[in-house]
């Protein structure tokens, strides 16, 4: 019988809120040796993911977008909106300022093969698993899928 998300997901993941200080989230990631955390609002609905990738901006900073001057006009060679987003991540002090918003989610009854396709297609590292009321009940990572493949 094919495995489902519920068979291999990590149950009861650690959750943080948008107002959680970044230092606290970094501490959790380091101590628990995990690479990302679902972010929930006051109603318990998932609103984002905070990951190591999001936090790297804190350390690396951002580079202003390349531009050229032409007839007294500035022409950006890259999207200046992306620079503003990255700058916000680099200067953020709370999880909500740095997290990736609107994460892709999955339900526990979905086949593991479908979850693997979603992870591959959207190039994400983890999927929050939601119950029928939209509450986070687990998290499925690439590592969970690889471990499941190893036991087949």
N, C-alpha and C positions, 0 to 999 in steps of 0.2 A: 504494500500500500504506500503511495507517495507521501512523503513527509509534508507537514504543513508548517506555517510560520510558528504556530503555538508549540510545536514539537522541539524547536531549536532556539527560540528567542530567549533572551535573558529576562526573567520576570522581575517585577518590582524595581525598575531602574531608579537611580537617584535623579530627582527632578530639581530644577532651580526655577526661580522667578525672574522676570525682567529687571526688578530692582535689586537683585542679588549683586553685591560688590564683585567686581572681576577677580580681585585677590582671593575671595572665597571660592569661586568657581575654579580658579587655577589650582588652588590647594586640593580641592576634591579630585580633579583630574589626575594630579600628581600622586596623591595618596592612594587612590583606588586603582591607579594604572589603567585608566580608561581614556579614550580619545574624544569623547563628546557627551553632552548631556541634553536631554529634552528640556525646553523652557515652557512653563505653563503659566496661564493667567490665573486670576483669582477664582474663576469658575472651574479650574482644572483642565482647561482646553489647551492643547499644544499650540504655541504661537511662534516657536522657533527652535533652533538647535544652536548650542554654543560648542564649538569644536576647536581642536588644536589649530586648524587652519585659520579660523577667525582670530585666534589669539596671537598668531605670528605677526600680525600687523603691529601689535604693541611693541614688539622687539625690533622689527625691521624698519618701521616707519613707511612713508610713502614717497614716491617720486612724482613731482608735478607732471602733468601731461605735456608731451612735446608739442610745440607750436611753431608757426612761422609768422613773420610780419609781412603783410602785403598791402601796399597803399594805405598805411596807417590803420590797418585792421589786423586783429589777431585771428589766425586760423588754426584751430586745434587739430592735431593729427590723430588724436585719440579722444574718446568721449570724456569731456570734463566732468560729467555726472559720475562716472566711475571713480574719478579722482576724489570727488567730494565724499562718496560712500566710503572709500578706503581711508580717507583722512579721518572720518568720523570713527571708524573702527580703530585706528591707531591712537586716537585721543580718548576713546571711551573709558568710562570708569565703572559702568554697570554692565551686566549681562545683556540687557535690552539694547544697549547702544552698539554692541559688538556682534550679537548673534546673527545667524542667517535666518531670515524670516520665511514664513510659509513653507515649512518643510514638507516633503513628500512623506505620506504615512501609509500604513497598511493595516489590515485586520488579521486577527490570529488564524482565521479559517482558510486563508489563501494558501495555495500550494507553494512550497518553498521554491520551486522552479520559477514561478511568477515573480516572487520577491527578488530572486537573483537577476531576472531580466530587468526589473525596475532599477535595481542598484547599478547594474551595468549601463543601462540606457541613459540614466540621469547622472551618472558619475558621482553618486553619493556613497558615503561610507557606512551609513546607518539609516534605519527606518524606525521611527517610533511606531509601536503597535498599539492600536486603539480598539477599545471595546465598542459595543453598539451604542453607548452613550457619548462616545468621543473622549473618554478618559484614557490616559496613557497607562497601559498594563504591562508593557514590556518594550524591549528594544531589540532589533535584529541588526547585527553587524555583518560585514563581509567575513570576519573571522568565524562567526557562528555558522555561516553557510559552509565555509571550508572545513570546519570541524565535522559538520554533518556529512559532508562528502567522504571524509576519511573513515567514517563508521559504516558506510554502505557495503 
